[in-house]
Amino acid sequence: MSDGIRARFGIAYEGFGLDVDLTLPGRGVTALFGPSGSGKTTCLRAIAGLEHAPGGYLAVKGEVWQDDANGVFLPTHRRALGYVFQEASLFPHLDVRRNLDYGMKRVAAAQRRVAFEQAVALLGIEPLLERRPAGLSGGERQRVAIARALLTSPRLLLMDEPLAALDHERKREILPDLERLHDELEIPVIYVSHASEEVARLADHLVVLDAGKVLAAGPLAATLARLDLPIRLGEDVGIVLDAAIVERDAAWHLARAEFAGGSLWVRDSGHGVGQRVRLRVLARDVSVTLRPQEGTSILNTLPARIVDIAADGDPALALVRLDVGASPLIARLTHRSAAALTLAPGMEVWVQIKAVALIG
């Protein structure tokens, strides 16, 4: 996989071990997801060369950074990567412009693939250039840290829970900037998080870790739709749909988003007709019926086929995996409701989805 990322690491500590064997795409955002202590940061540090996994192997787009079997181990400073930590770690005595210059000067002019102006525009930090870190909010500091990492023109960008230290409002400010990076740059990103909202908004590929091992890895939508993973997301169980806005209803502030399997009415967030969007549908907001319903407040009713039924974390609840056309969906029901409807894999049913529950 010369255009992707190949990583194989085994690290043993007292009370914990990391044992992963991954083949990751060479573009887009790969999220390393799991609870605290699952090995996410250890894996990221091994990719960066900050942890040495004996016998390990790492190749990034055909460039071998570690191959212990052949005596290859590039130190961190020789790996063409950018690393963004939870804390911005800016130089306090330098203003923003000089912090960014520091990142850019790490790369010879002939090898620079990200221009100063491009990084500044992507992160929206032009008004901050003459200010020092002490005068910035947490979200502003992180935007500067990300821009500085980009200005090293990395072949790979590593982000270790970059929003973990921010409050809800600061996270809302910076998430659109991260989405722009995803859309406009071809630099692959490996993004560590235990926040399902960040994963749903940003990731293309998902790796689920627990106790240092890979429980699942694959495209985001397919991996989120699996019911066999021992890690449950609680109230955040759900799927993500790639869609396009095909209609706007200005009178009711709604928009219709079309995906592979149908279309859904969502709250109008100002996206233009034809614009690609990502929709998150939570299992708690999906109900199942045996026939289309009339006289209901729920705007979205779609035909579906049951694929699987599994127990949820609560003994009263079940998770139902469905296909809506070519797209997966998950509904959370009580076992009592599933039994009353005699639901079973292979059944043709209808699903109802609340418009207010869809996140564009």
BALOBA-1460 file (C-alpha; in Angstrom, 3 decimals):
// residues 360
<rec num="1" residu="m" x="0.000" y="0.000" z="0.000"/>
<rec num="2" residu="s" x="2.498" y="2.600" z="-1.199"/>
<rec num="3" residu="d" x="-0.015" y="5.465" z="-1.034"/>
<rec num="4" residu="g" x="-1.231" y="4.604" z="2.465"/>
<rec num="5" residu="i" x="0.081" y="4.058" z="5.993"/>
<rec num="6" residu="r" x="1.237" y="0.684" z="7.293"/>
<rec num="7" residu="a" x="1.857" y="0.424" z="11.046"/>
<rec num="8" residu="r" x="2.730" y="-2.618" z="13.153"/>
<rec num="9" residu="f" x="3.701" y="-2.064" z="16.789"/>
<rec num="10" residu="g" x="4.082" y="-4.169" z="19.895"/>
<rec num="11" residu="i" x="5.042" y="-2.456" z="23.148"/>
<rec num="12" residu="a" x="4.941" y="-4.108" z="26.585"/>
<rec num="13" residu="y" x="4.719" y="-2.083" z="29.798"/>
<rec num="14" residu="e" x="3.946" y="-3.235" z="33.301"/>
<rec num="15" residu="g" x="0.173" y="-3.624" z="33.366"/>
<rec num="16" residu="f" x="-0.365" y="-2.591" z="29.742"/>
<rec num="17" residu="g" x="0.616" y="-3.646" z="26.255"/>
<rec num="18" residu="l" x="0.077" y="-2.237" z="22.789"/>
<rec num="19" residu="d" x="-0.333" y="-4.750" z="19.971"/>
<rec num="20" residu="v" x="-1.611" y="-3.236" z="16.706"/>
<rec num="21" residu="d" x="-1.346" y="-4.082" z="13.029"/>
<rec num="22" residu="l" x="-2.930" y="-1.384" z="10.872"/>
<rec num="23" residu="t" x="-3.326" y="-0.508" z="7.210"/>
<rec num="24" residu="l" x="-4.683" y="3.034" z="6.952"/>
<rec num="25" residu="p" x="-5.679" y="5.214" z="3.992"/>
<rec num="26" residu="g" x="-3.193" y="7.787" z="2.730"/>
<rec num="27" residu="r" x="-5.680" y="10.645" z="2.717"/>
<rec num="28" residu="g" x="-8.528" y="11.929" z="4.846"/>
<rec num="29" residu="v" x="-8.896" y="11.656" z="8.622"/>
<rec num="30" residu="t" x="-8.381" y="8.400" z="10.512"/>
<rec num="31" residu="a" x="-9.695" y="8.518" z="14.082"/>
<rec num="32" residu="l" x="-8.146" y="6.391" z="16.826"/>
<rec num="33" residu="f" x="-11.105" y="6.002" z="19.152"/>
<rec num="34" residu="g" x="-11.542" y="4.320" z="22.510"/>
<rec num="35" residu="p" x="-11.736" y="4.923" z="26.264"/>
<rec num="36" residu="s" x="-8.932" y="6.361" z="28.367"/>
<rec num="37" residu="g" x="-6.116" y="3.832" z="28.666"/>
<rec num="38" residu="s" x="-6.999" y="2.027" z="25.424"/>
<rec num="39" residu="g" x="-3.642" y="2.806" z="23.798"/>
<rec num="40" residu="k" x="-4.568" y="5.677" z="21.480"/>
<rec num="41" residu="t" x="-1.815" y="8.074" z="22.533"/>
<rec num="42" residu="t" x="0.779" y="5.289" z="22.823"/>
<rec num="43" residu="c" x="0.025" y="4.290" z="19.229"/>
<rec num="44" residu="l" x="0.316" y="7.905" z="18.087"/>
<rec num="45" residu="r" x="3.640" y="8.333" z="19.897"/>
<rec num="46" residu="a" x="4.964" y="5.164" z="18.251"/>
<rec num="47" residu="i" x="4.033" y="6.601" z="14.842"/>
<rec num="48" residu="a" x="5.856" y="9.801" z="15.764"/>
<rec num="49" residu="g" x="8.944" y="7.889" z="16.897"/>
<rec num="50" residu="l" x="8.552" y="9.140" z="20.466"/>
<rec num="51" residu="e" x="8.051" y="5.530" z="21.593"/>
<rec num="52" residu="h" x="10.183" y="2.745" z="20.141"/>
<rec num="53" residu="a" x="8.198" y="-0.435" z="19.540"/>
<rec num="54" residu="p" x="10.809" y="-3.233" z="19.297"/>
<rec num="55" residu="g" x="10.376" y="-5.185" z="16.070"/>
<rec num="56" residu="g" x="7.948" y="-2.569" z="14.754"/>
<rec num="57" residu="y" x="7.299" y="-1.413" z="11.226"/>
<rec num="58" residu="l" x="5.989" y="1.892" z="9.861"/>
<rec num="59" residu="a" x="5.738" y="3.127" z="6.285"/>
<rec num="60" residu="v" x="4.022" y="6.391" z="5.286"/>
<rec num="61" residu="k" x="3.122" y="6.664" z="1.599"/>
<rec num="62" residu="g" x="5.935" y="4.346" z="0.596"/>
<rec num="63" residu="e" x="8.563" y="5.967" z="2.855"/>
<rec num="64" residu="v" x="9.794" y="3.592" z="5.566"/>
<rec num="65" residu="w" x="10.198" y="5.298" z="8.947"/>
<rec num="66" residu="q" x="10.707" y="2.141" z="10.994"/>
<rec num="67" residu="d" x="11.698" y="-1.389" z="10.018"/>
<rec num="68" residu="d" x="13.539" y="-2.952" z="12.921"/>
<rec num="69" residu="a" x="14.070" y="-6.179" z="10.988"/>
<rec num="70" residu="n" x="16.322" y="-4.190" z="8.643"/>
<rec num="71" residu="g" x="17.805" y="-1.794" z="11.187"/>
<rec num="72" residu="v" x="15.694" y="1.240" z="10.192"/>
<rec num="73" residu="f" x="14.414" y="3.685" z="12.814"/>
<rec num="74" residu="l" x="14.140" y="7.350" z="11.866"/>
<rec num="75" residu="p" x="14.233" y="9.682" z="14.891"/>
<rec num="76" residu="t" x="11.275" y="11.996" z="15.291"/>
<rec num="77" residu="h" x="13.040" y="15.061" z="13.880"/>
<rec num="78" residu="r" x="13.683" y="13.197" z="10.609"/>
<rec num="79" residu="r" x="10.051" y="12.139" z="10.158"/>
<rec num="80" residu="a" x="8.027" y="14.494" z="7.970"/>
<rec num="81" residu="l" x="5.176" y="14.851" z="10.407"/>
<rec num="82" residu="g" x="3.302" y="17.513" z="12.311"/>
<rec num="83" residu="y" x="2.133" y="16.822" z="15.861"/>
<rec num="84" residu="v" x="-0.623" y="18.745" z="17.660"/>
<rec num="85" residu="f" x="-0.995" y="18.020" z="21.372"/>
<rec num="86" residu="q" x="-3.832" y="18.721" z="23.823"/>
<rec num="87" residu="e" x="-1.973" y="21.848" z="24.920"/>
<rec num="88" residu="a" x="-0.862" y="24.272" z="22.219"/>
<rec num="89" residu="s" x="2.727" y="24.602" z="23.589"/>
<rec num="90" residu="l" x="3.390" y="27.883" z="21.792"/>
<rec num="91" residu="f" x="6.495" y="29.928" z="22.561"/>
<rec num="92" residu="p" x="5.196" y="32.520" z="25.050"/>
<rec num="93" residu="h" x="7.873" y="35.122" z="24.199"/>
<rec num="94" residu="l" x="7.027" y="35.106" z="20.472"/>
<rec num="95" residu="d" x="3.975" y="36.581" z="18.784"/>
<rec num="96" residu="v" x="1.801" y="34.385" z="16.573"/>
<rec num="97" residu="r" x="3.617" y="35.324" z="13.376"/>
<rec num="98" residu="r" x="7.002" y="34.311" z="14.783"/>
<rec num="99" residu="n" x="5.552" y="31.086" z="16.234"/>
<rec num="100" residu="l" x="4.380" y="30.235" z="12.727"/>
<rec num="101" residu="d" x="7.727" y="31.233" z="11.232"/>
<rec num="102" residu="y" x="9.393" y="28.754" z="13.571"/>
<rec num="103" residu="g" x="7.356" y="25.911" z="12.089"/>
<rec num="104" residu="m" x="7.981" y="27.014" z="8.517"/>
<rec num="105" residu="k" x="11.749" y="27.368" z="8.992"/>
<rec num="106" residu="r" x="12.006" y="23.684" z="9.929"/>
<rec num="107" residu="v" x="11.526" y="22.898" z="6.222"/>
<rec num="108" residu="a" x="13.799" y="23.936" z="3.363"/>
<rec num="109" residu="a" x="12.119" y="26.435" z="1.053"/>
<rec num="110" residu="a" x="12.190" y="24.010" z="-1.887"/>
<rec num="111" residu="q" x="10.291" y="21.376" z="0.141"/>
<rec num="112" residu="r" x="7.486" y="23.595" z="1.440"/>
<rec num="113" residu="r" x="4.072" y="22.409" z="0.281"/>
<rec num="114" residu="v" x="1.930" y="24.613" z="2.542"/>
<rec num="115" residu="a" x="2.295" y="28.389" z="2.156"/>
<rec num="116" residu="f" x="2.189" y="30.758" z="5.131"/>
<rec num="117" residu="e" x="-0.853" y="32.561" z="3.717"/>
<rec num="118" residu="q" x="-2.653" y="29.277" z="3.079"/>
<rec num="119" residu="a" x="-2.244" y="28.037" z="6.659"/>
<rec num="120" residu="v" x="-3.286" y="31.409" z="8.082"/>
<rec num="121" residu="a" x="-6.410" y="31.517" z="5.895"/>
<rec num="122" residu="l" x="-7.409" y="27.904" z="6.588"/>
<rec num="123" residu="l" x="-7.328" y="28.452" z="10.335"/>
<rec num="124" residu="g" x="-8.716" y="32.004" z="10.226"/>
<rec num="125" residu="i" x="-5.911" y="33.459" z="12.353"/>
<rec num="126" residu="e" x="-4.868" y="36.540" z="10.381"/>
<rec num="127" residu="p" x="-6.227" y="38.927" z="13.090"/>
<rec num="128" residu="l" x="-4.030" y="37.149" z="15.666"/>
<rec num="129" residu="l" x="-0.635" y="37.443" z="13.961"/>
<rec num="130" residu="e" x="0.723" y="40.291" z="16.087"/>
<rec num="131" residu="r" x="-0.557" y="38.930" z="19.410"/>
<rec num="132" residu="r" x="1.295" y="36.790" z="21.935"/>
<rec num="133" residu="p" x="-0.057" y="33.458" z="23.238"/>
<rec num="134" residu="a" x="-0.957" y="34.890" z="26.651"/>
<rec num="135" residu="g" x="-3.542" y="37.121" z="24.964"/>
<rec num="136" residu="l" x="-5.270" y="34.279" z="23.088"/>
<rec num="137" residu="s" x="-8.179" y="32.072" z="24.075"/>
<rec num="138" residu="g" x="-7.688" y="28.312" z="24.272"/>
<rec num="139" residu="g" x="-9.335" y="27.825" z="20.896"/>
<rec num="140" residu="e" x="-7.185" y="30.531" z="19.295"/>
<rec num="141" residu="r" x="-4.018" y="28.955" z="20.690"/>
<rec num="142" residu="q" x="-4.973" y="25.581" z="19.247"/>
<rec num="143" residu="r" x="-5.677" y="27.088" z="15.822"/>
<rec num="144" residu="v" x="-2.212" y="28.647" z="15.869"/>
<rec num="145" residu="a" x="-0.668" y="25.323" z="16.948"/>
<rec num="146" residu="i" x="-2.381" y="23.526" z="14.063"/>
<rec num="147" residu="a" x="-1.245" y="26.181" z="11.581"/>
<rec num="148" residu="r" x="2.334" y="25.872" z="12.887"/>
<rec num="149" residu="a" x="2.203" y="22.086" z="12.408"/>
<rec num="150" residu="l" x="0.916" y="22.525" z="8.850"/>
<rec num="151" residu="l" x="3.742" y="24.917" z="8.009"/>
<rec num="152" residu="t" x="6.241" y="22.101" z="8.529"/>
<rec num="153" residu="s" x="4.696" y="20.691" z="5.285"/>
<rec num="154" residu="p" x="4.170" y="17.264" z="6.864"/>
<rec num="155" residu="r" x="3.478" y="14.044" z="4.992"/>
<rec num="156" residu="l" x="1.361" y="13.077" z="8.001"/>
<rec num="157" residu="l" x="-0.425" y="15.177" z="10.642"/>
<rec num="158" residu="l" x="-0.917" y="13.669" z="14.115"/>
<rec num="159" residu="m" x="-3.491" y="15.209" z="16.472"/>
<rec num="160" residu="d" x="-3.724" y="13.979" z="20.066"/>
<rec num="161" residu="e" x="-7.117" y="15.060" z="21.456"/>
<rec num="162" residu="p" x="-6.554" y="18.645" z="20.313"/>
<rec num="163" residu="l" x="-9.936" y="19.797" z="21.654"/>
<rec num="164" residu="a" x="-9.853" y="17.990" z="25.018"/>
<rec num="165" residu="a" x="-8.747" y="21.067" z="26.986"/>
<rec num="166" residu="l" x="-11.401" y="23.334" z="25.436"/>
<rec num="167" residu="d" x="-14.877" y="24.080" z="26.725"/>
<rec num="168" residu="h" x="-17.973" y="23.434" z="24.601"/>
<rec num="169" residu="e" x="-18.066" y="26.891" z="23.021"/>
<rec num="170" residu="r" x="-14.369" y="26.838" z="22.078"/>
<rec num="171" residu="k" x="-14.838" y="23.374" z="20.537"/>
<rec num="172" residu="r" x="-17.726" y="24.691" z="18.443"/>
<rec num="173" residu="e" x="-15.477" y="27.496" z="17.202"/>
<rec num="174" residu="i" x="-12.609" y="25.250" z="16.082"/>
<rec num="175" residu="l" x="-14.486" y="22.248" z="14.621"/>
<rec num="176" residu="p" x="-15.352" y="24.118" z="11.387"/>
<rec num="177" residu="d" x="-11.636" y="24.916" z="10.965"/>
<rec num="178" residu="l" x="-10.778" y="21.237" z="11.295"/>
<rec num="179" residu="e" x="-13.469" y="20.404" z="8.740"/>
<rec num="180" residu="r" x="-11.869" y="22.849" z="6.295"/>
<rec num="181" residu="l" x="-8.514" y="21.110" z="6.760"/>
<rec num="182" residu="h" x="-10.229" y="17.843" z="5.919"/>
<rec num="183" residu="d" x="-11.826" y="19.284" z="2.782"/>
<rec num="184" residu="e" x="-8.972" y="21.380" z="1.401"/>
<rec num="185" residu="l" x="-5.716" y="19.585" z="2.240"/>
<rec num="186" residu="e" x="-4.471" y="16.208" z="1.010"/>
<rec num="187" residu="i" x="-2.323" y="15.619" z="4.104"/>
<rec num="188" residu="p" x="-3.516" y="12.472" z="5.908"/>
<rec num="189" residu="v" x="-4.494" y="13.048" z="9.527"/>
<rec num="190" residu="i" x="-4.488" y="10.573" z="12.414"/>
<rec num="191" residu="y" x="-6.782" y="12.010" z="15.062"/>
<rec num="192" residu="v" x="-6.956" y="10.656" z="18.609"/>
<rec num="193" residu="s" x="-10.224" y="11.213" z="20.454"/>
<rec num="194" residu="h" x="-12.703" y="9.650" z="22.850"/>
<rec num="195" residu="a" x="-15.384" y="12.213" z="21.864"/>
<rec num="196" residu="s" x="-17.911" y="10.630" z="19.500"/>
<rec num="197" residu="e" x="-19.116" y="14.020" z="18.194"/>
<rec num="198" residu="e" x="-15.623" y="14.902" z="16.936"/>
<rec num="199" residu="v" x="-15.233" y="11.497" z="15.309"/>
<rec num="200" residu="a" x="-18.635" y="11.758" z="13.612"/>
<rec num="201" residu="r" x="-17.880" y="15.189" z="12.185"/>
<rec num="202" residu="l" x="-14.280" y="14.700" z="11.096"/>
<rec num="203" residu="a" x="-13.322" y="11.074" z="10.485"/>
<rec num="204" residu="d" x="-13.405" y="9.079" z="7.251"/>
<rec num="205" residu="h" x="-11.808" y="5.964" z="8.710"/>
<rec num="206" residu="l" x="-12.213" y="4.626" z="12.246"/>
<rec num="207" residu="v" x="-9.943" y="2.478" z="14.400"/>
<rec num="208" residu="v" x="-11.509" y="1.307" z="17.669"/>
<rec num="209" residu="l" x="-8.969" y="0.440" z="20.381"/>
<rec num="210" residu="d" x="-9.414" y="-1.215" z="23.754"/>
<rec num="211" residu="a" x="-6.740" y="-2.481" z="26.155"/>
<rec num="212" residu="g" x="-4.043" y="-1.894" z="23.532"/>
<rec num="213" residu="k" x="-5.687" y="-3.986" z="20.819"/>
<rec num="214" residu="v" x="-7.661" y="-3.164" z="17.674"/>
<rec num="215" residu="l" x="-11.309" y="-4.143" z="18.058"/>
<rec num="216" residu="a" x="-12.355" y="-2.851" z="14.637"/>
<rec num="217" residu="a" x="-11.013" y="-0.771" z="11.779"/>
<rec num="218" residu="g" x="-12.640" y="0.413" z="8.586"/>
<rec num="219" residu="p" x="-14.638" y="3.178" z="6.892"/>
<rec num="220" residu="l" x="-16.477" y="5.346" z="9.418"/>
<rec num="221" residu="a" x="-20.089" y="4.576" z="8.449"/>
<rec num="222" residu="a" x="-19.615" y="0.799" z="8.246"/>
<rec num="223" residu="t" x="-17.660" y="0.619" z="11.509"/>
<rec num="224" residu="l" x="-20.141" y="2.741" z="13.463"/>
<rec num="225" residu="a" x="-22.959" y="0.489" z="12.232"/>
<rec num="226" residu="r" x="-21.429" y="-2.687" z="13.705"/>
<rec num="227" residu="l" x="-23.310" y="-4.162" z="16.660"/>
<rec num="228" residu="d" x="-20.637" y="-6.655" z="17.692"/>
<rec num="229" residu="l" x="-18.200" y="-4.194" z="19.255"/>
<rec num="230" residu="p" x="-17.880" y="-4.487" z="23.040"/>
<rec num="231" residu="i" x="-17.367" y="-0.705" z="23.317"/>
<rec num="232" residu="r" x="-20.760" y="0.968" z="23.441"/>
<rec num="233" residu="l" x="-21.225" y="4.681" z="22.868"/>
<rec num="234" residu="g" x="-24.142" y="4.991" z="25.296"/>
<rec num="235" residu="e" x="-26.461" y="7.777" z="24.199"/>
<rec num="236" residu="d" x="-24.173" y="8.464" z="21.235"/>
<rec num="237" residu="v" x="-24.770" y="5.190" z="19.382"/>
<rec num="238" residu="g" x="-25.609" y="6.093" z="15.805"/>
<rec num="239" residu="i" x="-24.339" y="6.338" z="12.254"/>
<rec num="240" residu="v" x="-23.050" y="8.996" z="9.872"/>
<rec num="241" residu="l" x="-24.406" y="9.569" z="6.359"/>
<rec num="242" residu="d" x="-22.734" y="11.415" z="3.500"/>
<rec num="243" residu="a" x="-25.420" y="13.444" z="1.738"/>
<rec num="244" residu="a" x="-26.096" y="16.456" z="-0.483"/>
<rec num="245" residu="i" x="-28.623" y="19.241" z="-0.007"/>
<rec num="246" residu="v" x="-31.215" y="19.010" z="-2.790"/>
<rec num="247" residu="e" x="-33.942" y="21.357" z="-1.527"/>
<rec num="248" residu="r" x="-34.483" y="24.142" z="0.979"/>
<rec num="249" residu="d" x="-37.780" y="25.093" z="2.608"/>
<rec num="250" residu="a" x="-37.214" y="28.684" z="3.698"/>
<rec num="251" residu="a" x="-40.686" y="29.027" z="5.227"/>
<rec num="252" residu="w" x="-39.998" y="26.304" z="7.800"/>
<rec num="253" residu="h" x="-36.192" y="26.654" z="8.011"/>
<rec num="254" residu="l" x="-35.644" y="23.114" z="6.768"/>
<rec num="255" residu="a" x="-33.497" y="21.475" z="4.098"/>
<rec num="256" residu="r" x="-33.772" y="18.095" z="2.373"/>
<rec num="257" residu="a" x="-30.575" y="16.052" z="2.203"/>
<rec num="258" residu="e" x="-30.284" y="13.156" z="-0.228"/>
<rec num="259" residu="f" x="-28.131" y="10.106" z="0.561"/>
<rec num="260" residu="a" x="-27.640" y="6.605" z="-0.840"/>
<rec num="261" residu="g" x="-30.992" y="5.202" z="0.207"/>
<rec num="262" residu="g" x="-33.350" y="8.170" z="0.293"/>
<rec num="263" residu="s" x="-33.573" y="11.687" z="1.630"/>
<rec num="264" residu="l" x="-34.130" y="13.318" z="5.004"/>
<rec num="265" residu="w" x="-35.475" y="16.655" z="6.141"/>
<rec num="266" residu="v" x="-33.010" y="18.390" z="8.466"/>
<rec num="267" residu="r" x="-32.723" y="21.771" z="10.089"/>
<rec num="268" residu="d" x="-31.507" y="24.360" z="7.595"/>
<rec num="269" residu="s" x="-27.941" y="25.314" z="8.537"/>
<rec num="270" residu="g" x="-27.440" y="27.571" z="5.525"/>
<rec num="271" residu="h" x="-25.905" y="25.012" z="3.171"/>
<rec num="272" residu="g" x="-26.577" y="25.698" z="-0.517"/>
<rec num="273" residu="v" x="-28.385" y="23.321" z="-2.842"/>
<rec num="274" residu="g" x="-25.844" y="20.823" z="-4.174"/>
<rec num="275" residu="q" x="-23.500" y="21.205" z="-1.198"/>
<rec num="276" residu="r" x="-22.173" y="18.016" z="0.392"/>
<rec num="277" residu="v" x="-22.982" y="17.562" z="4.074"/>
<rec num="278" residu="r" x="-22.516" y="14.937" z="6.747"/>
<rec num="279" residu="l" x="-25.531" y="13.823" z="8.777"/>
<rec num="280" residu="r" x="-25.383" y="12.085" z="12.131"/>
<rec num="281" residu="v" x="-28.408" y="9.960" z="13.020"/>
<rec num="282" residu="l" x="-28.525" y="8.781" z="16.643"/>
<rec num="283" residu="a" x="-30.134" y="5.427" z="17.420"/>
<rec num="284" residu="r" x="-32.284" y="6.946" z="20.149"/>
<rec num="285" residu="d" x="-34.027" y="9.106" z="17.525"/>
<rec num="286" residu="v" x="-34.984" y="6.257" z="15.188"/>
<rec num="287" residu="s" x="-38.198" y="4.255" z="15.621"/>
<rec num="288" residu="v" x="-39.407" y="1.178" z="13.725"/>
<rec num="289" residu="t" x="-42.930" y="0.532" z="12.415"/>
<rec num="290" residu="l" x="-44.452" y="-2.269" z="10.359"/>
<rec num="291" residu="r" x="-46.165" y="0.175" z="7.973"/>
<rec num="292" residu="p" x="-46.001" y="3.896" z="7.143"/>
<rec num="293" residu="q" x="-47.600" y="6.040" z="9.824"/>
<rec num="294" residu="e" x="-50.094" y="8.860" z="9.368"/>
<rec num="295" residu="g" x="-50.818" y="11.735" z="11.709"/>
<rec num="296" residu="t" x="-47.298" y="11.833" z="13.174"/>
<rec num="297" residu="s" x="-45.034" y="14.802" z="13.911"/>
<rec num="298" residu="i" x="-41.994" y="12.907" z="12.589"/>
<rec num="299" residu="l" x="-41.088" y="14.199" z="9.118"/>
<rec num="300" residu="n" x="-38.917" y="11.352" z="7.871"/>
<rec num="301" residu="t" x="-40.332" y="7.897" z="7.129"/>
<rec num="302" residu="l" x="-38.272" y="5.495" z="5.005"/>
<rec num="303" residu="p" x="-38.494" y="1.813" z="4.016"/>
<rec num="304" residu="a" x="-35.788" y="-0.378" z="5.541"/>
<rec num="305" residu="r" x="-34.705" y="-3.984" z="6.020"/>
<rec num="306" residu="i" x="-33.565" y="-5.428" z="9.350"/>
<rec num="307" residu="v" x="-30.035" y="-6.831" z="9.198"/>
<rec num="308" residu="d" x="-29.324" y="-7.724" z="12.831"/>
<rec num="309" residu="i" x="-30.623" y="-7.315" z="16.385"/>
<rec num="310" residu="a" x="-28.308" y="-7.205" z="19.399"/>
<rec num="311" residu="a" x="-28.569" y="-6.535" z="23.119"/>
<rec num="312" residu="d" x="-27.652" y="-3.045" z="24.287"/>
<rec num="313" residu="g" x="-25.800" y="-2.176" z="27.490"/>
<rec num="314" residu="d" x="-29.117" y="-1.771" z="29.344"/>
<rec num="315" residu="p" x="-30.994" y="-5.085" z="29.763"/>
<rec num="316" residu="a" x="-34.248" y="-3.412" z="28.738"/>
<rec num="317" residu="l" x="-32.890" y="-2.203" z="25.388"/>
<rec num="318" residu="a" x="-31.977" y="-3.659" z="22.010"/>
<rec num="319" residu="l" x="-30.073" y="-2.235" z="19.045"/>
<rec num="320" residu="v" x="-31.532" y="-2.926" z="15.613"/>
<rec num="321" residu="r" x="-29.222" y="-2.650" z="12.588"/>
<rec num="322" residu="l" x="-31.074" y="-1.807" z="9.372"/>
<rec num="323" residu="d" x="-30.292" y="-1.042" z="5.760"/>
<rec num="324" residu="v" x="-32.011" y="1.923" z="4.140"/>
<rec num="325" residu="g" x="-31.140" y="1.333" z="0.517"/>
<rec num="326" residu="a" x="-27.332" y="1.199" z="0.443"/>
<rec num="327" residu="s" x="-26.931" y="2.983" z="3.792"/>
<rec num="328" residu="p" x="-26.808" y="1.505" z="7.320"/>
<rec num="329" residu="l" x="-28.958" y="2.737" z="10.198"/>
<rec num="330" residu="i" x="-29.291" y="1.810" z="13.875"/>
<rec num="331" residu="a" x="-32.441" y="2.055" z="16.008"/>
<rec num="332" residu="r" x="-32.599" y="1.672" z="19.805"/>
<rec num="333" residu="l" x="-35.775" y="-0.036" z="21.010"/>
<rec num="334" residu="t" x="-36.937" y="-1.824" z="24.131"/>
<rec num="335" residu="h" x="-36.843" y="-5.599" z="23.929"/>
<rec num="336" residu="r" x="-40.564" y="-5.458" z="24.680"/>
<rec num="337" residu="s" x="-41.228" y="-3.384" z="21.556"/>
<rec num="338" residu="a" x="-39.053" y="-5.641" z="19.400"/>
<rec num="339" residu="a" x="-40.934" y="-8.700" z="20.648"/>
<rec num="340" residu="a" x="-44.358" y="-7.065" z="20.178"/>
<rec num="341" residu="l" x="-43.482" y="-6.296" z="16.541"/>
<rec num="342" residu="t" x="-41.866" y="-9.777" z="16.155"/>
<rec num="343" residu="l" x="-38.841" y="-8.094" z="14.595"/>
<rec num="344" residu="a" x="-36.273" y="-10.397" z="13.011"/>
<rec num="345" residu="p" x="-33.399" y="-10.141" z="10.529"/>
<rec num="346" residu="g" x="-34.619" y="-9.993" z="6.953"/>
<rec num="347" residu="m" x="-37.922" y="-8.256" z="7.756"/>
<rec num="348" residu="e" x="-39.032" y="-5.304" z="5.648"/>
<rec num="349" residu="v" x="-40.100" y="-2.437" z="7.923"/>
<rec num="350" residu="w" x="-40.316" y="1.348" z="8.038"/>
<rec num="351" residu="v" x="-38.161" y="3.683" z="10.078"/>
<rec num="352" residu="q" x="-39.111" y="7.095" z="11.440"/>
<rec num="353" residu="i" x="-36.351" y="9.642" z="12.042"/>
<rec num="354" residu="k" x="-36.763" y="12.974" z="13.775"/>
<rec num="355" residu="a" x="-35.618" y="15.896" z="11.665"/>
<rec num="356" residu="v" x="-34.386" y="17.760" z="14.745"/>
<rec num="357" residu="a" x="-32.006" y="14.902" z="15.524"/>
<rec num="358" residu="l" x="-29.950" y="15.233" z="12.356"/>
<rec num="359" residu="i" x="-26.686" y="17.144" z="12.576"/>
<rec num="360" residu="g" x="-25.556" y="18.788" z="9.332"/>
